[in-house]
Amino acid sequence: MQPRIPRQSAGEQDARRPDSADHDPRFSPELVSVVTGARRRALRDGDRQIDTAHLLHSLLEYDPEVNAVLGEGPHTARLLGYLVQRSIGYGLRWQGTVEDSGGVPAVKEATGFSPSAAATIEHACERAARRGLPRAGGVDLLAALVADPRTRAVEVLERAGVDPETILARADAHAGPASTP
């Protein structure tokens, strides 16, 4: 009798192991879930690296605070629609390419991330630190995602009719004033 669940090859099992970058001590538990989900999505899509669109999609799936910042309305449904279509139409031109907006310096320590996604993660952690928090959360990542207008995440947001500057203002208002060191 054949097992109901097919066996995985060693390569597939290794691909499912969490990367140490997923468990960065600067990440809140919610952000760890977001990064882990983005990694799974990238693997499922056949992408070599997590890009900013993977991070955005995972934020929408795993972080209710991010959904509160985005607000209700048809733009959220359109946004999810574009993100879901990534592997079946929208975003196919991204396959096989590395996301690098050139807008911010690449961070070399973040393995498994596109240069833009690595810089976004770093920016989110810096944003949390400026507010006096030891760990970055989903809203920090959302604000960092919209800070660079040349990323895939911003392209998806704009295509869905979501203004990145409005999202940044909402994220800043949601987080409250920055603490002074």
C-alpha positions as a LaTeX table, in Angstrom:
\begin{tabular}{lrrr}
\hline
Residue & $x$ (\AA) & $y$ (\AA) & $z$ (\AA) \\
\hline
Met1 & 0.00 & 0.00 & 0.00 \\
Gln2 & 1.32 & 3.44 & $-0.97$ \\
Pro3 & 1.59 & 6.10 & 1.74 \\
Arg4 & $-1.03$ & 8.85 & 1.41 \\
Ile5 & 1.57 & 11.58 & 1.82 \\
Pro6 & 4.41 & 11.42 & $-0.69$ \\
Arg7 & 7.93 & 11.30 & 0.66 \\
Gln8 & 10.09 & 14.35 & 0.25 \\
Ser9 & 13.55 & 14.26 & $-1.20$ \\
Ala10 & 16.42 & 15.41 & 1.01 \\
Gly11 & 16.60 & 18.64 & $-1.02$ \\
Glu12 & 12.94 & 19.39 & $-0.40$ \\
Gln13 & 13.34 & 18.70 & 3.31 \\
Asp14 & 16.35 & 21.02 & 3.51 \\
Ala15 & 14.40 & 23.73 & 1.67 \\
Arg16 & 11.71 & 23.61 & 4.34 \\
Arg17 & 14.08 & 24.13 & 7.25 \\
Pro18 & 13.78 & 27.60 & 8.68 \\
Asp19 & 16.66 & 29.85 & 7.77 \\
Ser20 & 18.50 & 31.48 & 10.64 \\
Ala21 & 17.54 & 34.86 & 9.13 \\
Asp22 & 13.90 & 34.01 & 9.89 \\
His23 & 14.70 & 33.97 & 13.60 \\
Asp24 & 16.66 & 37.18 & 13.84 \\
Pro25 & 16.53 & 38.36 & 17.48 \\
Arg26 & 15.53 & 41.82 & 16.20 \\
Phe27 & 12.20 & 40.39 & 14.90 \\
Ser28 & 8.98 & 40.25 & 16.89 \\
Pro29 & 7.26 & 36.85 & 16.92 \\
Glu30 & 4.80 & 38.19 & 14.33 \\
Leu31 & 7.64 & 39.27 & 12.06 \\
Val32 & 9.27 & 35.84 & 12.37 \\
Ser33 & 5.99 & 34.37 & 11.08 \\
Val34 & 5.91 & 36.88 & 8.24 \\
Val35 & 9.47 & 36.13 & 7.12 \\
Thr36 & 8.95 & 32.38 & 7.41 \\
Gly37 & 5.75 & 32.68 & 5.36 \\
Ala38 & 7.53 & 34.80 & 2.75 \\
Arg39 & 10.27 & 32.17 & 2.50 \\
Arg40 & 7.68 & 29.42 & 1.95 \\
Arg41 & 5.96 & 31.54 & $-0.70$ \\
Ala42 & 9.26 & 32.19 & $-2.50$ \\
Leu43 & 10.09 & 28.46 & $-2.50$ \\
Arg44 & 6.61 & 27.57 & $-3.74$ \\
Asp45 & 6.86 & 30.18 & $-6.51$ \\
Gly46 & 10.24 & 28.80 & $-7.56$ \\
Asp47 & 12.05 & 32.04 & $-6.69$ \\
Arg48 & 15.63 & 31.92 & $-5.46$ \\
Gln49 & 15.16 & 34.78 & $-3.02$ \\
Ile50 & 12.49 & 36.47 & $-0.94$ \\
Asp51 & 11.59 & 39.80 & $-2.53$ \\
Thr52 & 9.55 & 42.71 & $-1.23$ \\
Ala53 & 6.35 & 41.42 & $-2.85$ \\
His54 & 6.73 & 38.13 & $-0.95$ \\
Leu55 & 7.14 & 40.11 & 2.26 \\
Leu56 & 4.08 & 42.25 & 1.51 \\
His57 & 1.95 & 39.21 & 0.73 \\
Ser58 & 3.05 & 37.48 & 3.92 \\
Leu59 & 2.37 & 40.63 & 5.98 \\
Leu60 & $-1.21$ & 40.65 & 4.73 \\
Glu61 & $-1.62$ & 36.99 & 5.65 \\
Tyr62 & 0.00 & 36.99 & 9.09 \\
Asp63 & $-0.27$ & 40.43 & 10.68 \\
Pro64 & $-3.65$ & 41.90 & 11.65 \\
Glu65 & $-2.00$ & 45.22 & 12.61 \\
Val66 & $-0.83$ & 45.65 & 9.02 \\
Asn67 & $-4.36$ & 45.04 & 7.78 \\
Ala68 & $-5.59$ & 47.70 & 10.20 \\
Val69 & $-3.05$ & 50.18 & 8.82 \\
Leu70 & $-4.05$ & 49.37 & 5.23 \\
Gly71 & $-7.70$ & 49.83 & 6.12 \\
Glu72 & $-10.83$ & 48.26 & 4.72 \\
Gly73 & $-12.04$ & 48.64 & 1.21 \\
Pro74 & $-11.82$ & 47.30 & $-2.30$ \\
His75 & $-8.16$ & 48.25 & $-2.64$ \\
Thr76 & $-7.21$ & 45.52 & $-0.13$ \\
Ala77 & $-9.03$ & 42.88 & $-2.17$ \\
Arg78 & $-7.34$ & 44.14 & $-5.35$ \\
Leu79 & $-3.98$ & 44.08 & $-3.59$ \\
Leu80 & $-4.42$ & 40.47 & $-2.52$ \\
Gly81 & $-5.64$ & 39.62 & $-6.02$ \\
Tyr82 & $-2.45$ & 40.98 & $-7.59$ \\
Leu83 & $-0.27$ & 39.19 & $-5.07$ \\
Val84 & $-2.05$ & 35.87 & $-5.61$ \\
Gln85 & $-1.72$ & 36.25 & $-9.38$ \\
Arg86 & 2.04 & 36.62 & $-9.12$ \\
Ser87 & 2.77 & 33.00 & $-10.00$ \\
Ile88 & 0.07 & 32.63 & $-12.65$ \\
Gly89 & 0.33 & 35.86 & $-14.57$ \\
Tyr90 & 1.07 & 39.13 & $-12.88$ \\
Gly91 & 4.71 & 39.18 & $-11.88$ \\
Leu92 & 5.90 & 36.51 & $-14.31$ \\
Arg93 & 8.41 & 39.00 & $-15.68$ \\
Trp94 & 10.05 & 38.93 & $-12.27$ \\
Gln95 & 10.83 & 35.21 & $-12.46$ \\
Gly96 & 14.50 & 34.49 & $-12.74$ \\
Thr97 & 15.47 & 38.06 & $-11.85$ \\
Val98 & 16.83 & 39.51 & $-8.64$ \\
Glu99 & 15.03 & 42.49 & $-7.16$ \\
Asp100 & 17.41 & 45.36 & $-6.59$ \\
Ser101 & 15.91 & 48.82 & $-6.78$ \\
Gly102 & 19.27 & 50.49 & $-6.37$ \\
Gly103 & 17.50 & 52.92 & $-4.05$ \\
Val104 & 19.22 & 51.77 & $-0.87$ \\
Pro105 & 22.51 & 49.99 & $-0.17$ \\
Ala106 & 22.25 & 46.21 & $-0.23$ \\
Val107 & 22.75 & 44.33 & 3.02 \\
Lys108 & 25.02 & 41.33 & 2.53 \\
Glu109 & 24.31 & 39.44 & 5.77 \\
Ala110 & 20.67 & 38.65 & 4.95 \\
Thr111 & 20.96 & 35.40 & 3.04 \\
Gly112 & 17.98 & 34.34 & 1.01 \\
Phe113 & 16.70 & 37.89 & 0.49 \\
Ser114 & 16.85 & 40.01 & $-2.63$ \\
Pro115 & 19.01 & 43.10 & $-2.13$ \\
Ser116 & 15.86 & 45.26 & $-1.86$ \\
Ala117 & 14.21 & 42.90 & 0.64 \\
Ala118 & 17.38 & 42.72 & 2.75 \\
Ala119 & 17.59 & 46.52 & 2.84 \\
Thr120 & 13.89 & 46.68 & 3.74 \\
Ile121 & 14.37 & 44.26 & 6.64 \\
Glu122 & 17.31 & 46.32 & 7.89 \\
His123 & 15.28 & 49.53 & 7.59 \\
Ala124 & 12.41 & 47.96 & 9.57 \\
Cys125 & 14.79 & 46.99 & 12.38 \\
Glu126 & 16.34 & 50.47 & 12.42 \\
Arg127 & 12.86 & 52.02 & 12.50 \\
Ala128 & 11.91 & 49.94 & 15.55 \\
Ala129 & 15.20 & 50.82 & 17.28 \\
Arg130 & 14.57 & 54.56 & 16.70 \\
Arg131 & 11.24 & 54.12 & 18.47 \\
Gly132 & 13.03 & 52.46 & 21.39 \\
Leu133 & 11.78 & 48.96 & 20.63 \\
Pro134 & 14.07 & 45.94 & 20.78 \\
Arg135 & 12.24 & 44.14 & 17.96 \\
Ala136 & 10.74 & 45.16 & 14.64 \\
Gly137 & 7.12 & 44.30 & 13.97 \\
Gly138 & 4.91 & 44.04 & 10.93 \\
Val139 & 4.04 & 47.73 & 10.82 \\
Asp140 & 7.75 & 48.56 & 10.86 \\
Leu141 & 8.22 & 46.26 & 7.89 \\
Leu142 & 5.22 & 47.76 & 6.08 \\
Ala143 & 6.64 & 51.26 & 6.54 \\
Ala144 & 10.03 & 50.08 & 5.30 \\
Leu145 & 8.43 & 48.40 & 2.27 \\
Val146 & 6.79 & 51.61 & 1.10 \\
Ala147 & 9.86 & 53.79 & 1.80 \\
Asp148 & 11.62 & 52.76 & $-1.43$ \\
Pro149 & 9.37 & 53.62 & $-4.40$ \\
Arg150 & 11.27 & 51.32 & $-6.79$ \\
Thr151 & 10.47 & 47.97 & $-5.16$ \\
Arg152 & 8.15 & 45.24 & $-6.33$ \\
Ala153 & 5.97 & 45.74 & $-3.25$ \\
Val154 & 5.37 & 49.39 & $-4.14$ \\
Glu155 & 4.64 & 48.42 & $-7.74$ \\
Val156 & 1.95 & 46.00 & $-6.55$ \\
Leu157 & 0.51 & 48.55 & $-4.11$ \\
Glu158 & 0.28 & 51.24 & $-6.78$ \\
Arg159 & $-1.26$ & 48.85 & $-9.30$ \\
Ala160 & $-3.93$ & 48.00 & $-6.71$ \\
Gly161 & $-4.67$ & 51.70 & $-6.19$ \\
Val162 & $-2.98$ & 51.99 & $-2.79$ \\
Asp163 & $-0.89$ & 55.13 & $-2.27$ \\
Pro164 & 2.42 & 54.22 & $-0.58$ \\
Glu165 & 2.79 & 57.68 & 0.98 \\
Thr166 & $-0.62$ & 57.34 & 2.61 \\
Ile167 & 0.39 & 53.92 & 3.97 \\
Leu168 & 3.64 & 55.36 & 5.36 \\
Ala169 & 1.71 & 58.16 & 7.11 \\
Arg170 & $-0.75$ & 55.62 & 8.56 \\
Ala171 & 2.11 & 53.38 & 9.72 \\
Asp172 & 3.80 & 56.33 & 11.42 \\
Ala173 & 0.54 & 57.37 & 13.10 \\
His174 & $-0.14$ & 53.78 & 14.18 \\
Ala175 & 3.31 & 53.46 & 15.74 \\
Gly176 & 3.15 & 56.72 & 17.63 \\
Pro177 & 5.94 & 59.26 & 18.06 \\
Ala178 & 9.56 & 58.16 & 17.92 \\
Ser179 & 11.38 & 58.03 & 21.24 \\
Thr180 & 14.40 & 60.19 & 21.76 \\
Pro181 & 17.57 & 58.35 & 22.82 \\
\hline
\end{tabular}
